[in-house]
Amino acid sequence: MRIPLLDLGSQLIPLRQEIIDAVTKVIDSTTYIQGPEVIGLESEVADYCNTTSAIGVSSGTDALLVALMALKIGPGDRVLTTSYSFFATMGVILRCGAKPVFADIDPVSYNIDPVAMAAVLENDTEKSIKAIIPVHLYGQCADMTAIMALAKQYDIPVIEDAAQAIGAEYPSGSGNWLRSGSMGIAGCFSFFPSKNLGGIGDGGMVVSNDSTFGELVRMLRNHGAEPKYYHAEIGGNFRLDPIQATVLRIKLKHLEDWHAARRENAITYNALFAETSLIEEQKLQLPVAVYKEQAELSGKSRNYHIYNQYILAVENRDGLIKWLSSRDIGCEIYYPLCLHEQECLARLISKPVLPHAEKAARSTLALPVYPELTLDMQRYVVDQIVAFYQS
């Protein structure tokens, strides 16, 4: 049985003709830059995220970059973030001429640890930390109550890297749930094809509840021009392609169902692994959905985790990967090196001590969790993992 890590083809089948018709309409319109499809998607994403504005951009990376540019982050500044994330989280900081400063992660959620963040901020005697970028990793929100309290205490703006977490919800207290991206001054999403809401190429979005900030981002994505040919700011060409926008508008209508299917698949994996001895033998550690209990008490279906990835921490990861690959089961390491271990950073900062992040980088493995996964496919994946550890 062949089980890929991600199967975009299965997702495409019921949407194929609608997508072809929509793309053809854009082509026939000859409106190839901005236009009604981009405007429509922006309005729909703002509604979905419960924000006052949404600005379509060329990628999730450019979403982070333009948000930092809007905050005037530059040389001499530092940005507090996690080291256990995709390179874009750090790369945009370096491209602004600033430097990253890292806090360790919570070993349960893999998200940045507010206690570790507090220690970093307390030691920032020169007050050089000018922004905070928490990452909502793998599809669940970081501890935003604690993070926003720290941001308020030190008067530092927060940019949410929600590239993997569009639609994920956070319990802010008193039964109130907030969507990822709506809590900081900006939320940044990626529409890379592998995301829960993925395009047919690159694309991204910045959302905000700060109208002034949103309008600045809108101007910066188009070379800082407002009106055309008049440049009050130095921006860039960060515009979202209308072909991507029209495809994303079709897919957005199905996003809640896809979230729910991924969550059900994660629950099934957890149940199947619980039937084995692997957890007791400490061969693997299941992903923890931190806000699941609050979601169940709310009496309403909540996106406490959207499972952009289903992540195990495993013993003998390299051996398991070879075993699964030889049996046509897709899997992937997110991420084999922490950001502070990347060669390009070695000459810029002193290496921090981040044991939880480094342990996660050495032990975690993603399994297939896409909505079209069947129970038989999941049983096969679990059976093969059991067989590996019994061999």
C-alpha positions in Angstrom: 0.0 0.0 0.0 1.4 3.4 -1.0 0.7 6.2 1.4 2.3 9.6 0.5 2.9 12.2 3.2 0.5 14.5 1.3 -1.9 13.7 -1.5 -3.0 16.9 -3.2 -4.4 14.9 -6.1 -7.1 13.4 -4.0 -8.1 16.9 -2.8 -8.1 18.2 -6.3 -10.5 15.6 -7.8 -13.9 17.1 -6.6 -12.7 20.7 -7.1 -10.9 20.3 -10.4 -13.5 21.6 -12.8 -14.5 24.5 -10.5 -10.8 25.5 -10.3 -10.3 25.3 -14.0 -13.3 27.4 -14.7 -12.3 30.0 -12.1 -8.7 30.2 -13.4 -10.0 30.4 -17.0 -12.2 33.3 -15.9 -9.2 35.2 -14.5 -7.2 34.5 -17.7 -10.0 35.8 -19.9 -10.5 38.9 -17.8 -6.9 40.0 -18.5 -6.7 41.4 -15.0 -3.5 39.7 -13.9 -2.4 42.0 -11.1 -4.6 42.5 -8.0 -8.2 42.8 -9.1 -11.5 41.5 -7.8 -10.4 38.0 -6.9 -7.7 39.3 -4.6 -10.1 41.8 -3.1 -12.7 39.0 -2.6 -10.2 36.7 -0.9 -9.0 39.4 1.4 -12.5 40.1 2.5 -13.3 36.4 3.1 -10.1 35.8 5.0 -10.6 38.8 7.2 -14.1 37.5 8.0 -12.8 34.1 8.7 -10.0 35.3 11.0 -12.2 37.9 12.7 -9.9 40.8 11.8 -10.7 44.1 10.3 -8.2 43.8 7.4 -6.4 41.2 5.3 -3.7 42.0 2.8 -2.8 39.4 0.2 0.9 39.0 -0.5 3.2 36.8 -2.6 4.2 34.3 0.1 4.1 33.5 3.8 7.7 34.6 3.9 6.9 38.0 2.4 4.0 38.3 4.8 6.4 38.1 7.7 8.9 40.4 5.9 6.4 43.1 5.1 5.0 43.0 8.7 8.5 43.6 10.0 9.1 46.4 7.5 5.8 48.0 8.7 7.2 48.0 12.2 10.4 49.7 10.9 12.6 46.8 12.2 16.2 47.3 11.0 19.9 47.3 11.9 20.5 47.3 15.6 17.2 45.8 16.4 16.6 42.3 17.7 13.5 40.1 17.3 12.5 37.4 19.9 11.3 34.2 18.4 11.6 30.4 18.4 14.6 28.4 17.0 12.4 25.4 16.2 10.7 26.6 13.0 11.0 26.9 9.3 13.9 29.1 8.1 11.6 31.9 7.0 10.8 32.8 10.6 14.5 33.8 11.0 15.3 34.7 7.4 13.0 37.7 7.3 14.6 39.1 10.5 18.1 38.9 8.9 16.8 40.4 5.7 15.7 43.5 7.6 19.2 43.8 9.0 18.1 42.9 12.5 19.2 39.9 14.5 17.1 37.0 16.0 17.2 36.2 19.7 15.8 32.8 20.7 13.8 31.4 23.6 13.5 27.7 24.1 10.3 25.8 23.3 7.7 24.0 25.5 8.6 20.3 25.1 4.9 19.4 25.0 3.4 21.7 22.4 6.7 22.5 20.6 5.7 26.2 20.7 7.8 28.9 22.2 7.8 28.8 26.0 6.6 32.0 27.7 8.8 31.3 30.8 11.9 31.1 28.6 10.7 34.3 26.8 10.4 36.1 30.1 14.0 35.3 31.0 15.2 36.6 27.6 13.3 39.8 27.9 14.5 40.4 31.5 18.1 40.1 30.3 17.5 42.6 27.4 19.1 45.4 29.4 19.7 47.5 26.2 16.0 47.2 25.2 17.0 46.1 21.7 14.2 43.6 21.3 11.7 45.5 19.1 9.3 42.7 18.0 8.2 39.2 19.1 7.3 36.5 16.6 5.7 33.5 18.2 5.1 30.6 15.8 1.9 28.6 16.0 3.7 25.4 15.1 2.1 22.4 13.4 -1.4 23.8 13.7 -2.0 24.9 17.3 -1.6 28.3 18.9 1.2 29.2 21.2 0.3 30.3 24.7 -0.9 33.7 23.6 -2.3 34.9 26.9 1.2 34.7 28.5 2.9 36.0 25.4 0.6 39.0 25.0 1.1 39.8 28.7 4.8 39.9 28.2 4.4 42.0 25.1 2.3 44.5 27.0 4.8 44.5 30.0 7.7 45.3 27.7 5.7 47.4 25.2 6.8 45.2 22.2 4.6 44.4 19.2 3.7 40.8 18.4 3.7 39.3 14.9 2.0 35.9 14.8 3.7 33.5 12.5 0.6 31.5 11.7 1.8 29.9 8.5 0.7 26.5 9.6 -2.3 27.5 11.6 -5.0 29.4 9.7 -8.2 28.8 11.5 -6.6 27.4 14.7 -8.4 28.8 17.8 -7.1 29.9 21.1 -9.1 29.9 24.4 -8.5 33.4 25.8 -10.7 33.0 28.8 -14.4 33.4 29.8 -15.3 31.0 27.0 -14.0 33.3 24.4 -12.0 31.7 21.5 -9.8 33.8 19.2 -8.5 32.9 15.8 -4.8 32.6 15.0 -3.5 35.8 13.6 -6.0 38.1 15.3 -4.2 38.5 18.6 -1.0 40.4 17.7 -0.6 43.5 15.7 -0.4 41.2 12.7 -0.9 37.6 11.7 1.0 36.1 8.8 -0.3 33.1 6.8 1.2 30.9 4.1 -0.7 29.4 1.2 2.1 27.1 0.2 0.5 24.0 -1.5 1.1 21.7 1.5 -0.8 24.0 4.0 -4.4 23.2 5.1 -5.4 26.1 2.8 -2.9 25.8 0.0 -2.8 27.4 -3.4 -1.3 26.1 -6.7 1.9 28.0 -6.0 3.2 30.5 -3.6 0.9 33.0 -1.7 0.4 34.6 1.7 -1.7 36.9 3.7 -1.2 39.5 6.5 -4.2 40.1 8.8 -4.6 42.8 11.4 -7.1 44.5 13.7 -5.0 47.7 13.5 -6.3 49.7 10.6 -3.3 52.0 10.4 -0.9 49.1 10.4 -3.1 47.3 7.8 -3.0 50.2 5.4 0.7 50.6 5.7 1.2 46.9 4.9 -1.1 47.3 1.9 1.0 50.2 0.6 4.3 48.4 1.3 3.3 45.3 -0.7 3.1 47.6 -3.8 6.5 49.3 -3.6 5.2 51.7 -1.0 3.2 53.6 -3.5 0.0 55.5 -2.7 -1.2 56.8 -5.1 0.5 55.1 -8.1 4.0 56.5 -8.8 4.1 58.4 -5.4 6.3 56.6 -2.9 6.1 57.7 0.7 7.7 54.5 1.9 10.2 52.0 0.5 8.3 48.8 0.0 8.5 45.8 -2.4 6.7 43.8 -4.9 4.8 41.5 -2.6 1.4 41.3 -4.4 -0.7 38.1 -4.4 -1.4 36.7 -7.8 -5.1 36.7 -8.7 -4.9 33.1 -10.0 -3.8 32.0 -6.6 -6.6 34.1 -5.0 -9.3 32.6 -7.1 -8.2 29.1 -6.3 -7.9 29.9 -2.6 -11.5 31.3 -2.6 -12.7 28.0 -3.8 -10.7 26.0 -1.2 -11.6 28.3 1.7 -15.2 27.1 1.5 -14.0 23.6 2.4 -11.4 24.5 5.0 -13.4 23.8 8.1 -14.3 20.4 6.8 -10.6 19.7 6.1 -9.6 20.9 9.6 -12.2 18.5 11.1 -11.0 15.6 9.0 -7.4 16.1 9.9 -8.4 16.3 13.6 -10.4 13.1 13.3 -7.4 11.4 11.7 -5.1 12.6 14.5 -7.6 11.2 17.1 -7.6 7.9 15.2 -3.8 7.7 15.2 -3.8 8.4 18.9 -6.3 5.6 19.5 -4.4 3.1 17.3 -1.1 3.9 19.0 -2.7 3.6 22.4 -3.6 0.0 21.5 0.1 -0.8 21.2 2.9 -1.0 23.8 5.0 1.7 22.1 4.0 4.6 24.3 4.6 2.6 27.5 7.9 1.4 26.2 8.8 5.0 25.4 9.4 4.2 21.7 7.3 7.2 20.7 5.5 10.2 22.2 2.1 11.3 20.7 1.4 14.9 19.9 -0.4 16.8 22.6 -3.4 19.0 21.7 -3.0 21.5 24.5 -6.4 23.2 24.3 -8.5 20.0 23.6 -10.0 19.9 27.1 -11.2 23.5 27.0 -12.6 22.9 23.5 -14.6 19.9 24.7 -16.0 21.9 27.7 -17.1 24.7 25.4 -19.9 22.6 24.0 -19.0 23.6 20.5 -16.7 22.3 17.8 -13.4 24.2 18.0 -10.3 24.3 16.0 -8.0 23.7 19.0 -5.6 22.0 16.6 -5.8 21.9 12.8 -3.0 19.3 12.4 -1.1 20.9 9.5 1.3 18.1 10.6 0.9 15.1 12.9 4.1 14.9 14.8 5.6 12.0 16.8 8.7 12.1 18.9 10.4 8.7 18.2 13.3 6.6 19.2 15.8 5.7 16.4 14.2 8.2 14.0 16.6 7.5 11.1 16.0 3.8 11.2 12.2 4.3 11.3 12.3 6.7 8.3 14.2 4.1 6.2 11.7 1.4 7.3 8.7 3.4 6.4 10.1 4.6 3.1 10.9 1.1 2.1 7.2 0.3 2.6 5.9 3.3 0.6 4.9 5.3 3.6 5.6 9.0 3.3 7.1 10.8 6.3 9.3 13.9 6.9 11.4 15.6 9.5 10.3 19.1 10.6 13.0 20.3 11.3 16.4 18.5 11.3 18.3 21.6 12.5 17.2 24.4 14.8 17.6 27.9 13.4 20.4 28.7 15.8 22.3 25.8 14.4 22.1 27.0 10.8 25.5 27.8 9.2 24.5 31.3 8.0 23.9 32.4 11.6 27.1 31.1 13.2 29.0 34.3 12.5 26.3 36.7 13.6 25.3 35.5 17.1 26.6 33.4 20.0 25.0 30.0 20.1 22.2 29.9 22.7 21.4 27.0 25.0 18.1 25.6 23.8 17.9 21.9 24.9 14.2 21.4 24.2 14.3 22.8 20.7 17.4 20.7 19.9 15.8 17.5 21.3 12.7 18.1 19.1 14.9 18.6 16.0 16.6 15.3 16.7 13.5 13.2 17.5 10.3 14.4 15.7 8.8 12.9 12.6 5.6 13.8 10.6 3.2 11.2 9.5 0.5 11.5 6.8 -2.6 13.2 8.2 -4.4 14.7 5.2 -8.2 14.6 5.0 -8.5 11.9 2.4 -6.5 9.4 4.5 -8.6 6.2 5.2 -8.8 4.1 8.3 -7.1 1.2 6.5 -4.2 3.5 5.5 -3.8 4.7 9.1 -3.9 1.1 10.4 -1.1 0.2 7.9 1.0 3.1 9.0 0.7 2.1 12.7 1.2 -1.6 12.0 4.4 -0.8 10.1 5.7 1.4 13.0 4.9 -1.4 15.4 6.7 -3.9 13.2 9.8 -1.7 13.1 10.2 -1.5 16.8 9.5 -5.3 17.2 12.0 -6.2 14.5 
